[in-house]
Amino acid sequence: MKAATVHEIKQELGTLKPAELVEICQRLARFKKENKELLTYLLFEAHHEEGYVESVKQEIDGLFETVNPSHLYFAKKTLRKIVRIINKYARYSGRKQSEIEWRIYFCKRLKDSGIPFYQNKVTANLYEGQLKKIGQLFEDLHEDLQHDYRKEIEPLLEQAPVTKKFFSFFRR
């Protein structure tokens, strides 16, 4: 079976009655956990984005508590899990401001955790990848927000061996 395009689905949903839409959403929620999570966000969290951002930060805190710093291999696995969760919640939210807050928070927590993440190439690349994503998101923000976030981002770049050229726009 070939899946319909988003445009075709949108047109078809526009022709349905509200009761039929509710039934379709309920069936959709039954099949995948991500569908249920997205519907939960859209129905309950989208109106309170600040609270949603804070709840995700609390989840990140909880996951950082489970990081095993005794060996970088185990720490790496948990850090990757945290990044996957941030990516998922960023897709749900769709707001660049929320995503940049979560990524900055992750980098701060990683730096403050005491994990020697620069001793392992994979974890160092994970950190630098988050900085690059922050940089890409940073360019799309309003100037006032850029100014606010620049203060939070600069300490994260101090010891990062990433190319300074990529982050030159932070140093205005």
N, C-alpha and C positions, 0 to 999 in steps of 0.2 A: 504494500500500500504506500502510495506517495503522499507525503505530508503536504497540506495546503500551505500557501504563503501566509505571512502575517496579515497582509492586506485582505486576503480572502477570508481569513478567520474574523478579522475586525468587521467586515461587511456582514458576515453571517450572524455574528453576535448582536449586531445592531437590529436585526430582524426578529430576534427572539423576545419572548415575554419574560418579565422579571422572574416568574416562578421557574421557567425553564433555565434561566441563567443560574439560579440558586442550585438547581439540580446538577447542572454541569459542573459548577464549582465544587460541590460535594463529591462528585465522582472523581474529579481531578485530584482532590485532596486525599482520596483513598489510595492512590497508586504510588506516590513517591513522597518521601519525607521532605524533600526540597520543595515540592509543590505546596505541601501543608505549611512549611515554614514561610514561604513567600506569601501565601494567603493570610497567615497570622500577622505578618508585617503589614500588609496592605490594609487589613481590617482593624488592627488594634494599635500598631506602633507608628504608622506613617503620619498620624496627626500630632504625635509627640516626638519629633525627631531628636530633641535634646535628651529626653529620657532613654530613647533607643540607643543613642551614642554612649550614654553612661552605662547602660546594661551590657553592651558589648565590651566596654572597657572592664567591667567587673568580671566578665567571662574570661577576658584576656588575663586579668590578675589571677583568677583561679587556675588557669592553665600554666601560668608561670610558676605557681606554687608546686606544680607537679613535675617541673623540669628537674632532671637528675644531673646535677653539675659535676658528679664524680667522674664522668667520662663524656667527652664531647660527642661520641656516637649517639648516646641516648639523649643528650640535650638537643642534638640536631633533629632527631625525629620529632620531638615535642615542638620545637621552634617551627618546623615545617607545618605541623598540624595547626599551629596558631595562625600562620600566614594563610593557610587554606581557609580557615574560618573567617579571617578578615576579608579575603577575596569574596567569599560567599555573601557575607553581610553587606559588602560594598555593592555587589550586584543587586541585592534586594533593595537597598536604599536608593542607589542611583545618584546620590548627592556627592559631589566632589569634596565638599567641605567635611562631611562625615568621614569619608574615606581617608582624607589627609590627616584628620584627627586620630584615627585608629592607627595609621601607619607611623605617625610621629610617636604616639603612645607606645607602640611596640618597640620602636628603636630606643626610646628612653628606658623602658623596662629592661631591654636587653643590655644596654650599657650599664645600668644600675645593678643588674643581677649578679655581677661578679664572675660571670661565665667568660673564660678567656676565648671568646669566639673568633678572634683574629689568629689564633693558633691553628685553626682548621680552615682550609680553603673553602669548603662548602658553607660553613656558617658565616664566614667573612663575606662570601658572595651573596648569601641570603640577606645579610644586613645591608650591603651595598645595593642590592636589588631593590630593597625597600626605599633606600635613599633616592634611587633613580626614579622610582614610581612617585615618590613625594615631589621630586623635581618636575616631573611631567604634569602632575596635578597642580602644582604651584603656579605654573605659567598661565593656567586657565582661570585662576581666582581673581577677584576684584582687587584693586590696588590696596585698599584699606585692609583687606584680609591678608594680602601678601605681607604687608608690614607687620601685622600681628604674628603671623606664622614664622616670619623670618627670624624673630627673636627665639622661637622654640627650636628652629632647625639648625641654626648656626652652631650651637654646642654639639650637635650630633655629627657635624662635619669635621670637627677639630682633629680627631685622631683617625678619621676614615681615609684610607689610602686611595679612594676613588679619584678619578681625574677631576681636578679642580676646574678644568675648562667646562665640563658638563654643568657644574654648579656655580658658574661665574655669575649668573643672574641673582644669586642669593647675596652677593657681596656688593650690591649697589650702594 
